[in-house]
Amino acid sequence: MNPVYFFLVASVLLNTLGQFFAKTGAHGMVVTSWLGSVTHIFTTPALVMSAACYGMSLFFWVFVLSKMEVSMAASFFSVSYLLTVLMGVIVFNEPACTTRIAGFLMILGGIYLISTRA
């Protein structure tokens, strides 16, 4: 297997994990001032983990872009949106309404169409 795919999958998974930590860290956050928000971000372990995941995801993403067409890489990166929707429904008990499911299926179809060569 081409190592670029390992880095692509790692970037997608780290981005999704970053979303998880961001949501977890933002839970119960009360924004009273700009400085208070910044302090909360830098002192909440889940938000620090979120930033670390996003940073590692970016590192891998730049490597992927150096080896792969951006149209192919970006279409596969959309899997992160799908994983985030699933995580929201499963982990955070967010509603799985009809429009959300339709959007989920459209993204999945778009990934398929872009990844096929004409």
Buried (B, 14 or more C-beta within 10 A) or exposed (E): EEEBEEBBBBBBBBBBBBBBBBBBBBEEEEEEEEEEEEEBBEEBEBBBBBBBBBEBBBEBBEBBBEEBEEEBBBBBBBBBBBBBBEBBBEEEEEEEEEEBEEBBEEBBEEBEEBEEEE
